[in-house]
Amino acid sequence: MTEAIVPSIAQIIVVALGAPFVVGLTRTLKARLVGRRGASPWQPYRDLVKLLGKEPVISSTTSWIFPFTPYLLAATMLVAALVVPVVTSRPALGFAGNAILLMALFLLGTFFLALAGLDAGSGFGGMGSSREVAVAALAEPTVIVAIFALALRAGTIDLGAVVERLGREPSLVLNPAHLLAFAAFFIVMLAETGRLPIDNPATHLELTMIHEAMVLEYSGRYLALVEWASAMKLFLFMTLLANLFVPWGVPVTAAPAAFALSVATLALKLVVLSSALALLETAVAKLRLFRVPELLAGSFALALLSVMAVFLVR
């Protein structure tokens, strides 16, 4: 029992406490790349603590969905932390750890967040909800297909088993089709987490915002939970990129030495991915909303080519 509980607690702690730092590090790197000093990578922690101490203001037109959604978002991300191989390839919910369950958890949060955007009765909220659902409908299939491409090579749909198999056989990773799946998954990560060029988390312009439009009515501890859940979603997507496509340094057990090495390896991978994300967001502009489906369709094509390569390239 203890052997199962300790890794579970470790994964939840790593995701819950590490997520704000990934967001803060990305913001700091973006500021340095454009010649500004920027805030400290620890600033998101201060923001969350400050918001948790504030009393939320709720519109009189809202129903139970509005105050319930922030707790649901945080809960789904914490459950997802028990499915994704973060610091061990055999997480607590590894027996059910496949892409379908993971995407169902993400979609559950997206569905309720879209409802909450509509629930407040704001024009901006409805606009953001409509855009978010449209983006999710295009992005989610790509995630499934990209992971399915890896599963075909590994011979299993279990995420932890995929990491173990690819880690044992580098020839499966050093494959052009693997790079196609990585590119498709990276583009989808940008869409799912509201990053440039799909969305811009740093602005509140009504003509461009998607995620920010849905959370515009939130304040106080509700906003803190929404922002924390958003950071955890970014952390989990980056972790999937890091451990599925560079599957080294993910131990089977959570022994102290292996756990320390796994955390250090994951931190290194996340720093590299955060740097790449910051560099991308300073080099590109936001796409027009009507160009977003074209980009997501391209990512789906890349994922589909990766699947086809499993049967065509031996």
Secondary structure, 3 states (H helix, E strand, C coil): CHHHHHHHHHHHHHHHHHHHHHHHHHHHHHHHHCCCCCCCCCHHHHHHHHHHCCCCCCCCCCCCHHHHHHHHHHHHHHHHCCCCCCCCCCCCCHHHCCHHHHHHHHHHHHHHHHHHHHHCCCHHHHHHHHHHHHHHHHHHHHHHHHHHHHHHHHCCCCHHHHHHHHHHCHHHHCCHHHHHHHHHHHHHHHHHCCCCCCCCCCCCCCCCCCHHHHCCCCCHHHHHHHHHHHHHHHHHHHHHHHHHHCCCCCCCCCCHHHHHHHHHHHHHHHHHHHHHHHHHHHHCCCCCHHHHHHHHHHHHHHHHHHHHHHHHCC
